[in-house]
Amino acid sequence: MSTPAIAEQDEFQSRLPNPARFLPEVGTVAGAMTKAVHNGAIPRTTVGLVQLRAGQIVGSTYHTVRQTGNLRKAGETDERITAVASWRDAPYFTDAERVALELVEAVLTPNPCGERVPDELFAKLSAHYDDKALWTLTMAISQICFFIPVALVAKPIPGKPLGKNYSE
């Protein structure tokens, strides 16, 4: 099975046009979230890995393609990017990255038997991240969660740059 070439992506259509036409304030909110998340408290690659895992969990092609591209631009290896889906047994991640990936899974995966983020997980997080970093990691998950409904409902075109990822 072959994958569509970039030229063939021009045939894809989003379900909705660019939200900036209707809700320009969203750009301000998105910019503020990005600034908050990229405050230097946690590595940008950790943010990207966490957001990639979130996209995988919710089944968003747009987010998985976007975060994969961002991670590649940041110099991440294909092994690390590919292994995000199976991070628990992959040898490519630091302990801090592992607990961050565990957190995004806990937040986005229902737990019928108790808290999604139990005290044990929070203790592991606290061993690797100070309060600012924990808030930053929480906001990184919040940021991707803000955009998940956009991707699932509006279906922006995967692989297209921001501003050009919607049919007009």
Buried (B, 14 or more C-beta within 10 A) or exposed (E): EEEEEEEEEEEBEBEBEBBBEEEEEBEEEBEEBEEBBBEEBBBBBBBBBBBBBBBBBBEBBBBBBBBBBBBEEEEBEEEBBEBBEEBEEBEBBEEBBBBBBBBBBBBBEEEEEEEEBEEEBBEBBEEBBEEEBBBBBBBBBBBBBBBBEBBBEBBBBBBBEEEEBBBE
